[in-house]
Amino acid sequence: MKLDSRRKKASMLLLVICFWAMAVFTPVSVWAERSNKNIIILMTDGTGSAHTTITRWYKGEPLALDKMFVAGVRTYGADSLITDSAPAATAFATGYKTNDKYVGVLPDPAKITIPGVPIIPAEMKEKPVATVLEGAKIMGKSVGLVATSNIQHASPAGYSAHWPARSNYNEIAEQQVYLDIDVVFGGGKQYLVPSSQGGKRTDGENLIDVLKSRGYGIVENRSDMLTFNNKKVWGMFADDAMLYEFDRSTLAPDQPSLGEMTRKAIEILSQNPKGFFLFIEASKVDWASHANDPIGVISDLLAFDEAVGIALDFANDKGNTLVLAFSDHGNAGMSLGSKKTDNTYSKLPLDALVDPLKKAKLTGEGVEMILNGDLSEGNIRTIMSEQYGIDDLSADEIAEIQSAPAGSLNYIVGPMISNRSVIGWTTNGHVGDDLFFYYYGIKKPMGMIENTEIAHMSANFMNFDLAKIDQKLFIPADELFGRIGALTEIDSTDQNNKVLVVKKNIGKRTAAAKLPFSKDLLICNGTPYQISGITVFAPNTGKVYVPEAALHLFQYCGRWN
């Protein structure tokens, strides 16, 4: 009898929460067309215009990108003219410019230094803000993330997590898992597994087990991904980042390509009659740029362009789909032309640029894997000739390769092939260029836009207002529960698994519940109940933010607490 009673209460509660969600999240955008269904956002990290130009010349024919309309996008952050991936992703996921290394949270107003960036109230410092992915979920759409880095990296994290330090992969991974994203493809398995089982997690939680308990399929190779036929999946194809496309087919054929992940994600997500939101990142163009390795750039930009073509084919076939393709920032000041062409640039043939590049089969990272620690001169000369297209190494270049720290050979051999071509680089860091912005599905011309406008463009297409979504997903816990006279406190007994405790005196008894940080759960009488949104702790302010649904659940919890 007690079990039946609890089931009835839970069913009644579910009906109330569903009715409330429908009332609260009624579409508000008046200009969006009702037929709009799907958004596919493709981002190539750290890519300037020269990167795209050299890839087009290398391919020898137009890119899929060339079929799209083109505008411009500004990339600066709240505290620097040159942005990092984390604040850039936050801008186009939430509509807010923020500070260096922040993902999904507002800036510290004391650190805003760039003219024109709005100064937020001090009490909103580092507040989590809703993303368009979270808004799409509220609208009943399926959502997905695809990346060639670990999926916890800055750009996918900008859409799926809220934390003032992009490097905290454990926290980001937990938020992503409990956000219930329908399709996730990429690397980063080690951040889902506790250290006691060979992973990197310090909280003891096995997030792969959590995913399985929530009905997800787990795939770890190309074959299993291609044959997967359910609606919820995490594909973890590497412990950390996946390989560059040029290296993948030779050195890791069990990893899927970016195009294959894109096609499969669309196949799964498009089963939802309400549509879907999908974010795709060619992550390692940025890493190749940092290393000044043009082969890595071309490798993964070609893979990115294949994914763009797949997205456009779907949009052309199905309609009602917005496709956006862009970069978050420039990197390394790549140029087609260098100091060696100062006096010859007006008579520069194409083969001076392309021929040295065409000889390479692997990226600098792939070359290091093939060398496999054998740094004898003979092996270096053989591998560099066969796999990287350089057969005239000098004694100094041999010595550079032999002395390169592990994991950094692309920083050595990338400039070598650049020098043999006519490619220039100004830095190993990011640069502050305005960039190209490609779009399909918007029936109006655009000029230069701010990166923050991408978020509102996405929300408008899906017919919701980001600000209204945010007002329901991230409310200060003391304010929310204070509405009914309840008190909140943080239980830090387990430093790796902190929880918010909510208490309210009801007559002679005390109703109590717990909300674990970074999860979509409210625990009542030891029973976890899922809520629409996650509880987020702001570590630098000590504040806790919870979705409004938590208040409604707590009130019903109090009735049988």
Number of C-alpha atoms within 10 A of each C-alpha: 6 7 8 9 11 12 12 12 15 16 12 12 17 16 11 14 18 13 11 13 17 12 10 13 16 14 17 14 15 10 9 16 13 12 13 18 22 28 26 25 21 25 23 24 24 28 31 28 16 15 22 19 15 21 23 20 15 18 14 10 9 11 20 19 23 11 14 18 17 19 16 17 24 20 29 26 29 28 22 17 15 20 26 26 29 27 33 32 32 36 32 26 33 32 27 26 29 31 28 22 18 28 37 32 29 26 28 22 21 11 14 20 15 13 9 8 16 12 15 14 9 11 11 16 18 26 25 27 26 28 29 28 29 27 27 25 19 20 21 13 22 27 30 27 28 25 28 29 25 27 30 31 25 30 32 30 28 29 24 30 31 30 28 26 18 24 16 14 23 18 21 26 26 22 25 23 23 21 20 22 20 22 23 27 28 29 26 26 24 21 27 25 23 19 16 12 11 9 17 19 23 14 15 15 17 18 19 20 13 15 19 14 10 13 12 21 19 19 18 20 17 18 13 14 24 14 10 15 13 11 18 23 24 24 25 26 25 21 18 19 21 25 25 31 28 20 22 17 15 12 16 17 15 16 24 27 23 28 20 18 25 28 16 19 25 22 13 21 23 21 13 14 11 16 22 27 27 24 23 29 27 27 28 26 28 27 20 29 31 22 26 32 26 26 28 27 26 26 21 26 26 23 19 28 24 20 24 28 17 18 25 24 13 18 19 13 10 12 15 17 26 23 22 25 22 25 27 29 28 27 28 22 23 24 17 17 18 17 12 13 15 9 9 11 14 8 8 13 10 11 14 14 20 19 14 18 21 14 15 20 20 27 28 32 23 24 22 23 15 18 15 9 11 12 16 11 14 10 14 21 17 15 17 23 17 16 17 24 19 20 13 10 15 10 9 9 14 16 13 14 19 17 12 14 11 8 11 14 23 27 22 20 27 23 19 16 23 21 15 14 21 22 24 20 20 13 15 17 18 21 23 19 20 21 21 19 23 20 21 19 19 14 8 6 9 13 9 14 16 17 29 22 18 21 23 22 17 29 24 21 24 30 23 24 19 24 15 16 22 18 13 18 25 22 21 20 25 18 15 20 23 15 10 11 12 22 18 20 14 18 15 11 9 9 9 14 15 17 24 22 17 22 18 20 13 12 7 5 10 12 20 21 23 24 25 21 24 28 20 24 21 28 18 20 14 9 10 15 16 16 20 22 26 27 28 29 26 18 12 10 12 8 18 23 24 30 24 21 19 25 20 16 22 23 18 16 21 19 10 12 15
